[in-house]
Amino acid sequence: MLEKINSSEDVKKLSTEEKKELAEDIRKYILEIVSENGGHLASNLGVVELTIAIHSIFNLSKDRVVWDVGHQTYVHKILTGRKEQMKTLRKLDGLAGFPKTNESDTDCFNTGHSSTSISAALGMARARDIEEKNNCVMAVIGDGALTGGMALEALNDAGYSQTRLTVILNDNEMSISKNIGGVSMLLSKLRTKKSYTKSSDTVKKHILKIPVIGKPFVRLVQKVKRSIKQLVIPKMFFEDIGFRYLGPVDGHNEEELERMLKITKELDGPVLLHVITKKGKGYKIAEENPDKFHATGPFNIETGESKKEKSKDYSKVFGDKLVKLAEKNNKIVAITASMKDGTGLAKFAKEYPNRFFDIGIAEQHALGLAAGMAKEGTIPVVPIYSSFYQRAYDQVIHDIAIQNLPVIMCVDRAGCVGADGETHQGLLDMAFFRLIPNLTIMAPKDFRELEEMLEFAINLKAPVAIRYPRGGEDKYRFENCEEIKKGKAEIVQEGKDLTIIAIGKTVARAMKVAEEIEKSEFKDKQLSVQVINARFLKPLDKETIKSSIIKTKNVITIEDGTIINGLATAIKELIIDEKLENINLKTYAYPDKFIEHGSVEELEKRYKLDEETIVKDFLEYISTKENKELTKNN
Ligand SMILES: Cc1ncc(C[n+]2csc(CCOP(=O)(O)OP(=O)(O)O)c2C)c(N)n1
């Protein structure tokens, strides 16, 4: 069936039976692709019928669907002419794993971070009304994403404004792990109720026709109905804030879904359609382990086992060390915004359930909560992925840094993350955190240094951010790890011709670059290279760095972040502020642009951050006429 389908128009022509067949084909195809390329499996298998139904009922050349997070759009991509390109999913220059307006007009809005869809859809609906157009606008949002503040802010606005839009709530009871919180409790009550689709307006219209008693009677009936409904149908939350609630509907029953979507088309004002789906539907192994198959690397379809051996990563090192520190210090608490497993907190949650808080996909709240807890004497540790820290910027400034509260912000997935692409790259955190007064910013060169930094941070009694990358440590092995002292860099290798300053994972790269440059015998001379592990982006160890720069005159910076306001900027500022003269400086960082998806290695190569390119580029640079300092030094 899949072979016949290239667009929504082809889907519309199919019978219900044929759509069932199509759903099966799509599931098989997604399984094939994701087991090869990796990606978000379980969420996509859960929305196959829903996506087919949306394409059957709506015309996406004018109607708009905003997909929350956007990780569940593989089916949509398959149905909108990108079936073949799916083979390139998440690969460099291939299809993105999230909606991209530059891939297709039917991807009407880019997403990647959670809880944005209702705001964007409401914006589109308001623009439509101003333009006096008539198209439908929908947001498809998961029960996990509905726990995010931005989604609740948008519901509040949409319900009050009575703008015509549909929120399709895709409720599978799961965020990445089991969804928890008050919203999830509300939804679980709704789930068990009979489908509620009748419009109370119809009833109202009939009674209003009765002369004299009409209006007062309507009011009375409405009051009684409301209080009865409060008792028996807990859907009132949505209705009370101005939405028409429809559902719950079985999200794997194509006919039911289409029937309900048709109703939403006819209704005015904001509508919430509650759809119940199963994460991982159709692939038993994912149905049974939806959290594991939320996002996965390549795996064996028969067994579900990963094709790559799982090795130790920074998140695990962080989580294990935190458990050890928490044994000795009962003030330590851990907070996660729905990322217990991803951030390495599973063990902590098990060992210290009373000191562990999963607060939903709510990064702003996570940091506000941490601030309150820190004020009262606990030591909150908050691991959040770098790109999701963007959400909580004001909380870091307003709630934590201004009051100088000892919150430990662990910035996981910092730097280039690879296949998830531009919304998920952690390239901006050094830049945006460096602006914040009172904040100490560190990055470890390897696992051991992360452990040391975490211990140091816990004793610091001030706000601190520790950034570390996705995945494992570099193959390069450091023998030493000097004691961590606030604002002190570590000289990892002494030299006199060139200083390489690096931070975090790029210190290992600096060592390899140094080795290659020393081997290169530039102009028949052997160069000696000093390598500095900056450790602290803030406060920067100006003393150590300055004296090294004065000694060598030639300087390289390497960092896994944007060129603006990170390590390179800090060194430029130092050179200018300290009036250091005749310095040859080369900076290696990501350019001032949003970095696309691809493997980390490919992207590093593309942006000239790999070892080989840095060595070549630097040697070319110092060979030019203008840059003779190196030879002069020799
Ligand atoms: C701001 C933000 N925080 C965290 C994430 C990581 N994340 C991606 S999907 C997801 C769970 C989403 O659950 P839900 O909305 O119910 O969708 P489902 O996958 O269950 O269909 C999370 C926490 C994110 N994308 N954005």
The ligand as an SDF file (V2000), in Angstrom:
LIG
                    3D

 26 27  0  0  0  0  0  0  0  0999 V2000
   12.0120   21.7810   26.5350 C   0  0  0  0  0  0  0  0  0  0  0  0
   12.2560   20.3190   26.3360 C   0  0  0  0  0  0  0  0  0  0  0  0
   12.6190   19.5550   27.3770 N   0  0  0  0  0  0  0  0  0  0  0  0
   12.8470   18.2380   27.1950 C   0  0  0  0  0  0  0  0  0  0  0  0
   12.7080   17.6690   25.9720 C   0  0  0  0  0  0  0  0  0  0  0  0
   13.0550   16.1920   25.7620 C   0  0  0  0  0  0  0  0  0  0  0  0
   11.8740   15.4300   25.3620 N   0  0  0  0  0  0  0  0  0  0  0  0
   11.6440   15.0920   24.0850 C   0  0  0  0  0  0  0  0  0  0  0  0
   10.2490   14.2510   23.8860 S   0  0  0  0  0  0  0  0  0  0  0  0
    9.9260   14.2680   25.5230 C   0  0  0  0  0  0  0  0  0  0  0  0
    8.7060   13.5830   26.0410 C   0  0  0  0  0  0  0  0  0  0  0  0
    7.4990   14.0480   25.3420 C   0  0  0  0  0  0  0  0  0  0  0  0
    6.3980   13.3480   25.8110 O   0  0  0  0  0  0  0  0  0  0  0  0
    5.0220   13.5420   25.0790 P   0  0  0  0  0  0  0  0  0  0  0  0
    4.7990   14.9830   24.8090 O   0  0  0  0  0  0  0  0  0  0  0  0
    3.9860   12.8620   25.8840 O   0  0  0  0  0  0  0  0  0  0  0  0
    5.2100   12.8480   23.6830 O   0  0  0  0  0  0  0  0  0  0  0  0
    5.3460   11.2900   23.3450 P   0  0  0  0  0  0  0  0  0  0  0  0
    6.7810   11.0740   23.0140 O   0  0  0  0  0  0  0  0  0  0  0  0
    4.9230   10.5020   24.5340 O   0  0  0  0  0  0  0  0  0  0  0  0
    4.4890   11.0730   22.1850 O   0  0  0  0  0  0  0  0  0  0  0  0
   10.9110   14.9560   26.2160 C   0  0  0  0  0  0  0  0  0  0  0  0
   10.9560   15.1440   27.6790 C   0  0  0  0  0  0  0  0  0  0  0  0
   12.3350   18.5060   24.9070 C   0  0  0  0  0  0  0  0  0  0  0  0
   12.2030   18.0420   23.6540 N   0  0  0  0  0  0  0  0  0  0  0  0
   12.1060   19.8140   25.1140 N   0  0  0  0  0  0  0  0  0  0  0  0
  1  2  1  0
  2  3  1  0
  2 26  2  0
  3  4  2  0
  4  5  1  0
  5  6  1  0
  5 24  2  0
  6  7  1  0
  7  8  2  0
  7 22  1  0
  8  9  1  0
  9 10  1  0
 10 11  1  0
 10 22  2  0
 11 12  1  0
 12 13  1  0
 13 14  1  0
 14 15  2  0
 14 16  1  0
 14 17  1  0
 17 18  1  0
 18 19  2  0
 18 20  1  0
 18 21  1  0
 22 23  1  0
 24 25  1  0
 24 26  1  0
M  CHG  1   7   1
M  END
$$$$
